[in-house]
């Protein structure tokens, strides 16, 4: 099967491409570096033409920090869905985030933007699959919650149930062929983000001290990000994942 991956140079996109190739699919990686612009639609139609399925792992942040993030994300998804319809793509598989519907995130632009993307897909005649994922293990070093200096690493006190991005990639690729249903996935174990960061730094030989700081939103430390009801829990555990990254 011919699979086009939007956002192929990102953390998820690279994992998806590798997984799809191992599964025997013909993979086409698409990103701004390949001439595809979700903001304008430039190059998009030709890029997906001939693909059987498109997997969207993009994060189409606007170049202008003052731009409307929600509108930008929604418009990008609309352009992608329209390009898929016009070129007879059979299915669009979209990567989203668990718990974005929670009212506590009503003022959190990124999650509202992810909601808007799902709403766009729900209004299109194009067959689609939405895979919602909990935070990835790789979030241990994500700058949205982690600040690094030469001597220490400051980490917000989030309570998470992280899943390895390679597991998410497997689910997305299976949606291409054998399992096209919407799914929610998370890891098997809860952990506080500073502890995950601490364990990863120790495993990689990074001597910097990890300092726990308050979460930017109280709910983030109280479990709003944990696996929702009905989510599938997929390994490895944080301990197993960290072991795989040790020096």
N, C-alpha and C positions, 0 to 999 in steps of 0.2 A: 504494500500500500504506500502511496505517496503522501507524506505528512509534512506540512509546513508549520514551522514553529515561530511564532511572533515573540520577540524578546529573547532570542536564542543566545545572546551573549551574557545574560544575567545568571544568577545563581541557579534558579529553577530551570531556565532555558538550557543551560549546559547539561544539567542532569537529565532533562527530558530528551535532548538530542542523543546522548549516549545510550539511554535506555531504549529509545526507538530504533537506533541502529542495531543494537544487540538483538532486538526482536525481529530483525529482518526487514524493517521498513526503509523506504527510500526517503531520506530526510533532507529537507530544505530549510536552512536556518535563515531567518529574516530579522533584521534590525535596522537601525538608522545607518549603521556602517555598510549595509548592503543596499542602501538607497531607498529604504522603505520608511515613510514618514506617516505615522498614524495621525498626527495633528493636521496635516493637509490632505492626506490620502495619496500623496505623490508616490508612485511606484507600487502601490498596494495591489491594484487589480492584476497587473502582470505578475507580481510576486506570488500570488496565490493561485493563479490560473494553472490548471492541470493537477492541482493537489486534490486528493480524495478527502482529506480531513485537515483542519487547521487547529492547532493548539495555541491558545493565547496565554502566554506567561509574562506579558508585558506590564510595565509600570510607566504609562505615558505621561510623566510629569511635564508640565509646561515649562518652556525655557524662561518665560517671564514669571518671576516669583509672585507678582501681583495678580496673575491671571486666576480665574475661577477654576479651582481644582476639580470640583464636582462636574462642571460643564465640560471641562477638558477631557476627563475620563469617559464621560457618557458619549461625547461626540466621537471619541476615538473608537469606542466599541461599536457605535452605530456605523461608522465608516467601514470598519472591518466586516461587520455582518453584511452590509450592502455589497461589499466587494465579493464576499463568499457567495451570496445569492446570485450575483451577476455572472460568476464564473463556474456555477454549478458544483461548488464544494458540497460534499454530502453532509458534513457535520462540523460544528465549531465547538471545541472543548475549551472551557474557560476556567482558569484558576482563580479562586476567590479565597475568602478568609472566614473561618468560623466566628460566629457570634456578632457579625457586623450589624445585625438587626436590633441589638440590645439598646434600649433608650439611653443608656449612659453614654453612648457614642454619638448621640444626636449632634453634638457640637464638635465632633472630631472629624475634620474635613476628609481625611484619607478614607476612613471607614464609610462615611456618607457617599464618597465617590465610588467606592466598591459596591455599595448598594445600588447606585445609579447604573452601574454597568450591568448588574443582574436584571434590573428593570428594563433596560434596553433589550436584552436578550429575550426576556419574557414577552416582548411586544413584536418580535420578529417571526416570520414564518419559517425561518431557517431552523432545521433540527440542531439542537444544542445540548450540551451537557455542562453542568456547573459542578466543579469539585471544590468544596470548601476545606481548607486546611487550617489546622492550628499553627502556632508559631513553629518555625523550623529550629532544629538544634543550632543551626548556623546563626540564629538570632543572638547567640552568646556574645557576639562582637558587633551587633548592629548599632550604628551610631544614633538611632532614634531612642535608644535606652542606655547606651554605653558611651562614656566619654573617656578617652585615653590621653594620658600625658606620658612623659618619659619615665616617671617614677611610680605612677599609680593608675588604676583603672576604676572609674566611678560607675557603678551600675545601679540602675533603678530597681527597686524591690518589687518586681513583678512576679506573680505566681502563675506559672505556665505549665502546659502539658505538651512538651515539644515533640515534634516528629522529624525524622531525618528527611532532608529534601529528596534523597534517593528513593525513599518510600513513596513520597508524593508523586515523583516522576513515574513510578511503576503504575500507580492508580490512573494517572492521566493517559498514559500510553494504552492501558487496557481499555479505557473509555473509547479509544479510537476504533477498536474492533470487537472485543468480546463482552464488554460490560459498559454500555453507554448510559447507564442510569446516573442521576445526580447522587453524589456521596459527600459525607463529611468525615474527615480523618484527623486523628490526633495520635500522640504517642501513648505508651502504656503507663507512664509514671509522671506524677507531678513533681515539680522542683521549683525552687525560687531562682530567678535569673542570676543573681549574684553568685549563687553556688555553682551553677552550670558554668559561668564564666571562670570562676576560680578553678574548677576542675580542669577546664580546657587549657588554661594558662599553665597550670602545673604539668599537665601531660605534654605540652609542647616546649617546656623548659623556659617559659617566660617568668622572670622573677618578680614582676611588678605586683604590688599589693592591690587586692580588690577591696574597694570601699563601697559599702551599701548606702544608697541614698534613697530618700522618699520617692515613690512613684509620682509622676506628674498628675495622675488621676488616682484617687484612693481606690477605686474599683479594680484597678490593675493589680493591686496587691491583695485583693480580697477574693479573687477567683473568677472574675468575669471572663477570663480568657481560657478557662478550663474546657475540656471536651464537652460539647453540648449533648443532650439526650439523643441517643441513636447513633452517635458517631462511632466509627470503627477505630479500634485502637491497634496500631501497627508498630512493631518494634523497629529498631532496637531501643533499649533503655538508654538514658543519658550516660550511665556508666559504661555501657558497651560502646556507645558512639564515641565517647571521649577516648576509650582505649584504642579505637581505630585511628585516632589522630595523634597518638603518642610518638615521641621521637624514638 
